[in-house]
Every structure is written in structure tokens, then in C-alpha cells.
Amino acid sequence: MVEKETPSSRISLALQYFLYFAVLGIFLPFFNLYCYHLGFSGFQIGTLSAIQTGATVVFPLIWGALADRFEARKPIYLLCNMVSAGLWSFFLFTTDFIPMLVITLFYSIFRAPVISFMEAFSMDILGAEKNSYGRVRAWGTASFIAVVILMGRVTDIFSIDIIIPLILAGTLLQSAGALALPAVKSTREKSGAGSLLRQKRVKMFLACAFLMLVSHGTYYGFFSIHLENLGFDATFIGFAWALASLAEIVVMLASPRLFARFSLEAVLIFSFFVAVVRWLLMAVVISAPLILLGQLLHAATYAAFHMASILYMDRVSLEGTKTLGQAVNNAVSFGLGMMIGIFVNGVFFDATGARPLFIASAVTALAGGLAMMATTRLAARKDRAVA
């Protein structure tokens, strides 16, 4: 728990989300496009992305376990922010694939756990008001929207190369802002991690979350390239990403009412089936209005799903394993799921293009939705049997 919760704690947390997603607003839409302009193949781009997300499978677990074991969440969070900022600076000095691969690997070791630590800080700082998580998280979405709109214009005026120093500046600012976060005192339970991972419903949920993020592989890895291949410029690409985030922020601001009315499980299931519709739409449309319509569905496929996942993992995580619980969720979904999704898409993108891959994404999301329905029914049956 937070040693002393104050209004400034929430402000510091909101600032972390603001800066983290400002950096992501540069990286996510434009880094793969930057690599594409360097002449990298789809396989090379997929490999860089897979290494970055692959680090999210392992290192958040290690850093999270260390943070809980030694009650050192804030010191480790500061370390990861500062070292990752320093490592990113090496991208200023190379445009060759192998050096960039090495930099990506070491950068990701320290950058990967940052978001799961932020989620753990959120649950502690918000305390009994956890259902209002979306309102704090919305600061990140607001910065993402502003940055992607701005960056589309900036890269049109200057060049795509400008993203490297801008990302460095953003990570340095986040490192400085992290100093203001409150210290956290955790209650350690030696059996906590094992107890968490032995729960059948947790394992089944993690499998479903894995499938959801696999289904996002085409979108996060190759959506910008797909739009450029359809003839859209960087300004439209930035606007498309920003519109998705605008839809996201509306849902986040409404999160207290959303979770007061619907169960976490119902929100998760709904999100899967919206993802099926979204990916099928992306597979067939080529007009700007319909592409933007598909982006509005990001409100469910990312925002609602993500918030419900964070709250679900907090609910099932024991005291003393809150950081690890969020790290496990992040590792399995945004780590392993995203890694496999982007890498597989990278293997096939040059040969097939994005359309068949979006269809495969829809099938994957459908499988995840059906599995989540089964998970919910099994959990309800078990709860009735215990009662």
C-alpha cells in the first residue's frame, strides 16, 4: 500500500501516464514506419517488434517479483525509467539492423516493466476508488491523441527521423517525473505468487488475454504501413490512431458507471466480439470513413478490455503480490501475445499483405471470446458449488 496517499499522489500518477503514452504516441504509429523507410523488410520489422514485446514476457515478471520481495517498487521503477532513457539514446548513432536489434533488446529489458509498475501504483493509490482507474489512465490517452495528431504533421514537414530524439526527450521527462511518486509498502506473502498462478480461473483468463493481444498483432505491427500502402499520408495515419484513442478516452472517463453496471467478465466478453467485427472490417474496407469507423471500435477492443483486465487481476491478486499480478497479466498479454502476433504477421506480411492477416486476427479474437465465455461459466459453476 501507499505509505501516505495525498492528492499529489494522483497528480504524479496522472503525469506518469501522460508522459508514458506521449512517448508511445510517437513510437507505436511511427517507429515501424521509420524502420520501413530505412529499407527494413517485413521480417526485420517484425523481428524488432517481437524482441521489444518479447522482453515484456520475461522482464516484468523478474522486476515485479524483485519489487514485491524487497518492497522496492519505487526504486526499481526509477532504475528502469532512467536506464531505458539512456539506452534509447544509442538509436541516434545507427540505422543498421543488427545494432538496432541489440539496442532494442537491452532497451526493452528496462522499458518493458514500466507499464505494469504504473498499473500497480494505480491500484494502491486509488484504494477503494479503483473503479475510477479509467479517469486517471485517461491522461495517458489524452497525451497519446495530442501527440499522434501533432506527429503526423511534424513528420510530413520534417522527416520521420525526428521521432528518435523526440522519444528520448519524452523518456527523460518521465524519468524525472517518477521521482514524485509515493513510496509503497507491500505486505509480503511467500505463497502469494504460487497461489495466484494455481487458480484455474486466472490461468484461463490469461489464456484469453493472450488470444486478444495476438489478434492485435496486425493492427499494432502493420496498420500504419497498411494505410500508407493504401495511399494515405502520415497526417491521416496520425489522425486514425488519434481517433481510436479519442474513442478510448470516452470509455475511460465513463469507467465508474461502466463497472458499476456490468461485471468485469461481461465487459471482457463483449470486448472480444467487438474485436471480431473490427478486424473483419479492417480486412475489407479501403475508404477513409470506414477505416475511421473501425478505429472507433478501439473503445471496446482496447479501453474496456484493458481496464477490466487490470481490475480483474487486482481482484484475484493477494496482498504482497500486486506488482507481480499486474506484471503477469502484462507479460502474458502485451508481452507473449503481442510478440507472437506481431512476429507471425511479420513473417507473412510481405507475401500476403494486411488483409488476410486481419481475417486471421478476427478468427483469433473469436476463439478468445468463446474461451472467455467458457471461463466465466466454469467460474460461476464453481462459486455456486462452494456456496
C-alpha positions in Angstrom: 0.0 0.0 0.0 1.0 3.6 -0.4 2.7 5.0 2.7 0.9 8.3 2.5 -1.9 8.9 0.0 -2.3 12.6 -1.0 -3.9 14.5 -3.9 -0.4 15.0 -5.2 0.0 11.2 -5.5 -2.8 11.1 -8.1 -1.3 14.1 -9.9 2.1 12.4 -10.0 0.5 9.2 -11.3 -1.5 11.0 -13.9 1.7 12.7 -15.1 3.4 9.3 -15.5 0.6 8.1 -17.7 0.7 11.4 -19.6 4.4 11.1 -20.4 4.4 7.3 -21.0 1.7 7.5 -23.6 3.1 10.6 -25.1 6.2 8.6 -25.9 4.0 5.7 -27.1 2.1 8.1 -29.3 5.4 8.6 -31.2 6.7 5.1 -31.0 3.6 3.0 -31.8 2.4 4.6 -35.0 5.8 5.7 -36.4 8.7 3.5 -35.2 7.9 0.6 -37.6 7.2 3.2 -40.3 10.7 4.7 -39.6 12.2 1.2 -40.0 10.3 0.7 -43.2 11.8 3.9 -44.6 15.2 2.7 -43.6 14.6 -0.2 -46.0 14.0 -2.9 -43.5 11.9 -5.9 -44.7 8.7 -7.0 -43.1 10.6 -9.8 -41.4 13.1 -7.4 -39.9 10.4 -5.1 -38.7 8.5 -7.9 -37.2 11.7 -9.2 -35.5 12.5 -5.8 -33.9 8.9 -5.5 -32.7 8.8 -9.1 -31.4 12.0 -8.6 -29.4 10.6 -5.5 -27.9 7.4 -7.2 -26.9 9.1 -10.4 -26.1 11.0 -8.7 -23.3 7.6 -8.0 -21.8 7.1 -11.7 -21.3 10.1 -12.2 -19.0 11.4 -9.0 -17.5 8.2 -7.5 -15.9 8.0 -10.8 -14.0 11.6 -10.6 -12.8 11.3 -6.9 -11.9 7.9 -7.3 -10.4 9.0 -10.2 -8.2 12.0 -8.3 -7.0 9.8 -5.2 -6.2 7.4 -7.3 -4.1 10.2 -9.4 -2.5 12.3 -6.4 -1.4 9.5 -3.9 -1.1 11.3 -1.8 -3.6 8.7 -0.9 -6.3 9.7 2.8 -6.5 13.5 2.3 -6.6 13.2 -0.3 -9.3 10.7 1.8 -11.2 13.2 4.7 -11.1 16.0 2.5 -12.3 14.1 1.1 -15.2 13.0 4.6 -16.4 16.4 6.1 -16.2 18.4 3.2 -17.8 15.9 2.8 -20.6 16.2 6.5 -21.4 19.9 6.2 -21.6 19.8 3.1 -23.8 17.4 4.8 -26.3 20.0 7.5 -27.0 22.1 4.9 -28.9 19.5 4.9 -31.7 20.8 8.4 -32.6 24.0 6.8 -33.8 22.9 3.9 -36.1 20.4 3.0 -38.8 21.7 -0.6 -39.3 19.6 -3.6 -38.5 21.9 -5.5 -36.2 22.9 -2.6 -34.0 19.3 -1.6 -33.8 18.3 -5.1 -32.8 20.9 -5.1 -30.0 19.8 -1.7 -28.7 16.1 -2.8 -28.9 16.9 -5.8 -26.7 18.6 -4.0 -23.9 16.3 -1.0 -24.0 13.3 -3.4 -23.7 14.7 -5.2 -20.7 14.3 -2.0 -18.7 11.4 -0.4 -20.5 9.1 -3.4 -20.5 8.1 -3.4 -16.8 7.3 0.3 -16.6 3.6 0.0 -17.5 2.9 -2.9 -15.1 4.5 -0.9 -12.3 2.3 2.0 -13.2 -0.8 -0.2 -13.0 0.3 -1.5 -9.6 0.9 2.1 -8.4 -2.6 3.0 -9.6 -4.4 0.2 -7.7 -2.6 1.2 -4.5 -3.0 5.0 -4.9 -6.7 4.7 -5.8 -7.5 2.4 -3.0 -11.3 2.0 -2.6 -11.9 4.1 -5.7 -10.3 1.6 -8.1 -13.3 1.7 -10.5 -12.2 5.3 -11.2 -8.9 4.0 -12.6 -10.0 4.9 -16.1 -10.2 8.6 -15.2 -6.5 8.6 -14.2 -5.5 6.5 -17.1 -7.3 8.9 -19.4 -4.5 11.4 -19.0 -2.3 8.9 -20.9 -4.9 8.6 -23.7 -5.2 12.4 -23.9 -1.5 12.8 -24.4 -1.5 10.0 -27.0 -4.2 11.7 -29.0 -2.4 15.1 -29.0 1.0 13.5 -29.9 -0.2 11.3 -32.8 -2.0 14.3 -34.3 1.0 16.5 -33.9 3.5 13.9 -35.1 1.6 13.2 -38.3 2.1 16.8 -39.2 5.7 17.0 -37.9 6.8 14.0 -39.9 5.2 15.5 -43.0 7.0 18.8 -42.6 10.4 17.5 -41.4 11.1 13.7 -41.7 10.4 10.5 -40.0 13.9 10.6 -38.5 12.8 13.2 -35.9 11.0 10.5 -33.9 14.2 9.2 -32.3 15.3 12.4 -30.4 11.7 13.1 -29.5 11.2 9.7 -27.9 14.5 10.3 -26.0 13.2 13.6 -24.7 9.9 12.0 -23.6 11.6 9.2 -21.7 13.9 11.6 -19.9 10.9 13.7 -18.8 9.2 10.6 -17.5 12.3 9.6 -15.5 12.3 13.0 -13.8 8.6 12.8 -13.1 8.9 9.4 -11.5 10.8 10.9 -8.6 7.5 12.4 -7.3 5.6 9.1 -7.0 4.9 7.9 -3.4 6.8 5.1 -1.8 4.9 1.8 -1.5 4.9 -0.5 1.4 3.8 -4.0 0.5 2.7 -6.9 2.7 4.6 -10.0 1.6 3.1 -13.4 1.5 5.5 -16.1 0.5 2.9 -18.3 -1.1 1.2 -15.4 -2.9 2.7 -15.8 -6.3 2.1 -19.6 -6.4 -1.4 -19.2 -5.1 -2.2 -16.7 -7.8 -0.9 -18.8 -10.7 -2.5 -22.0 -9.3 -6.0 -20.6 -9.7 -7.7 -22.2 -12.7 -9.8 -19.1 -13.5 -6.6 -17.0 -13.5 -4.8 -19.3 -15.9 -7.9 -19.5 -18.2 -8.2 -15.7 -18.1 -4.6 -15.3 -19.0 -5.0 -17.6 -22.0 -7.9 -15.5 -23.2 -6.0 -12.3 -22.8 -3.2 -13.9 -24.7 -5.5 -14.5 -27.6 -6.9 -11.0 -27.6 -3.4 -9.5 -27.9 -2.4 -12.0 -30.6 -5.4 -10.7 -32.5 -4.0 -7.2 -32.3 -0.7 -8.2 -34.0 -1.7 -7.0 -37.4 -3.0 -3.7 -36.1 -0.1 -2.8 -33.8 2.6 -4.1 -36.2 1.4 -3.2 -39.6 -1.6 -0.9 -39.5 0.4 2.3 -40.4 2.2 0.5 -43.2 -1.2 -0.9 -44.5 -2.6 2.7 -44.6 0.4 4.0 -46.4 0.2 1.2 -49.0 -3.5 2.2 -49.5 -2.3 5.7 -50.4 -2.9 7.6 -47.1 -0.3 10.2 -45.9 1.2 10.5 -42.4 -1.3 13.1 -41.4 -4.2 10.7 -42.0 -2.3 7.9 -40.3 -1.8 10.0 -37.2 -5.4 11.1 -37.2 -6.6 7.4 -37.5 -4.6 6.5 -34.4 -5.8 9.6 -32.6 -9.4 8.8 -33.3 -9.1 5.4 -31.8 -7.6 7.0 -28.7 -10.4 9.6 -28.6 -13.0 6.7 -28.5 -10.8 5.1 -25.8 -10.8 8.2 -23.6 -14.6 8.5 -23.6 -14.9 4.9 -22.2 -12.2 5.6 -19.6 -14.0 8.7 -18.3 -17.2 6.7 -18.0 -15.4 3.7 -16.3 -17.1 4.2 -12.8 -20.5 3.9 -14.3 -19.5 1.1 -16.7 -18.1 -1.2 -13.9 -21.0 -0.3 -11.6 -23.5 -1.6 -14.2 -21.6 -4.5 -15.7 -19.4 -7.2 -14.3 -15.8 -7.4 -15.3 -16.4 -10.7 -17.1 -19.3 -9.3 -19.2 -17.1 -6.3 -20.3 -14.3 -8.7 -21.3 -16.6 -11.0 -23.3 -18.2 -8.0 -25.1 -14.7 -6.7 -26.0 -13.7 -9.9 -27.7 -16.7 -10.0 -30.0 -16.3 -6.3 -30.9 -12.7 -7.2 -31.9 -14.1 -9.8 -34.3 -16.1 -7.1 -36.0 -13.3 -4.6 -36.0 -10.7 -6.9 -37.7 -13.2 -8.1 -40.3 -13.9 -4.5 -41.1 -10.2 -3.7 -41.5 -9.8 -6.6 -43.8 -12.3 -5.4 -46.4 -12.5 -1.6 -46.3 -10.3 0.8 -48.2 -12.2 4.1 -47.8 -11.2 6.6 -45.2 -14.7 6.9 -43.5 -15.0 3.1 -42.9 -11.4 2.9 -41.7 -12.1 5.6 -39.2 -15.3 3.8 -38.2 -13.2 0.7 -37.4 -11.0 2.9 -35.3 -13.9 3.9 -33.1 -14.3 0.3 -32.0 -10.9 0.7 -30.2 -13.1 1.9 -27.3 -14.1 -1.7 -26.6 -11.2 -3.8 -28.0 -8.6 -1.8 -26.1 -10.0 0.6 -23.5 -12.8 -1.5 -22.0 -10.8 -4.8 -22.3 -7.7 -3.2 -20.7 -9.5 -1.6 -17.8 -11.4 -4.8 -17.0 -8.2 -6.8 -17.2 -6.4 -4.6 -14.7 -9.3 -4.6 -12.2 -9.7 -8.4 -12.6 -6.0 -9.1 -11.9 -6.1 -6.8 -8.9 -9.2 -8.6 -7.6 -7.5 -12.0 -7.7 -4.0 -11.0 -6.6 -3.1 -11.4 -2.9 -1.6 -8.6 -0.8 2.1 -8.6 -1.4 1.8 -9.8 -5.0 0.0 -6.8 -6.5 3.0 -5.7 -8.6 3.7 -9.3 -9.7 0.0 -9.8 -10.6 0.0 -6.9 -13.0 3.3 -8.0 -14.3 2.0 -11.5 -15.1 -1.0 -10.0 -16.9 1.1 -7.7 -18.9 3.7 -10.4 -19.7 1.2 -12.9 -21.0 -1.0 -10.4 -23.0 1.1 -7.4 -24.1 4.3 -9.5 -23.9 3.8 -13.0 -25.2 0.5 -12.3 -27.0 1.8 -9.2 -28.8 5.2 -10.8 -29.5 3.7 -13.8 -31.3 1.0 -11.7 -33.0 3.5 -9.2 -34.5 6.2 -11.8 -35.3 3.8 -14.1 -37.2 2.4 -11.1 -39.0 6.0 -10.0 -39.9 6.6 -13.5 -41.4 3.6 -13.3 -43.7 3.2 -9.6 -44.4 5.5 -9.3 -47.4 3.8 -12.3 -49.1 0.1 -11.6 -48.2 -0.3 -8.0 -47.2 -2.5 -7.0 -44.3 -6.0 -8.1 -45.4 -5.6 -11.9 -44.9 -3.9 -11.2 -41.6 -6.8 -9.1 -40.4 -9.1 -12.0 -41.1 -6.8 -14.3 -39.1 -7.0 -11.7 -36.3 -10.8 -11.9 -36.3 -10.7 -15.7 -36.0 -8.2 -15.4 -33.1 -10.4 -12.9 -31.3 -13.5 -15.2 -31.8 -11.6 -18.1 -30.2 -10.7 -15.8 -27.3 -14.3 -14.7 -26.8 -15.6 -18.2 -26.8 -12.9 -19.2 -24.3 -13.8 -16.3 -22.0 -17.4 -17.3 -22.0 -16.4 -20.8 -21.0 -14.1 -19.4 -18.3 -16.9 -17.3 -16.9 -19.4 -20.2 -16.8 -16.9 -22.6 -15.2 -16.0 -20.0 -12.5 -19.7 -19.3 -11.8 -20.4 -23.1 -11.5 -17.5 -23.5 -9.1 -18.7 -20.5 -7.0 -22.2 -22.0 -6.8 -20.8 -25.3 -5.7 -18.7 -23.7 -3.0 -21.7 -21.7 -1.8 
